[in-house]
Amino acid sequence: VGDSGADVAPARAAGMPAILLRGGYTQIAVEALGADLVCDGLLDLPSAMRRLQDAA
């Protein structure tokens, strides 16, 4: 879980899904950074995790 493109690569390297939060310090829209899911905030993480688990 992170808020920039720099957080996607480590997740991929670890074989984990990448989840990005909107509102970070990136000038590129987080939707364009290749994450598996994008959340509006931390409170959205439980439902995001369930969606990833259901998709597996």
GIMO-V889392 format. One record per helix or strand of 2 or more residues. SS is the DSSP state (A for helix, B for strand). FROM is the first residue (numbers start at 1). TO is the last residue. If there is no record, write none. Layout:
BEGIN
SS	FROM	TO
SS	FROM	TO
END
This chain:
BEGIN
A	6	13
B	19	21
A	30	32
B	37	39
A	42	55
END
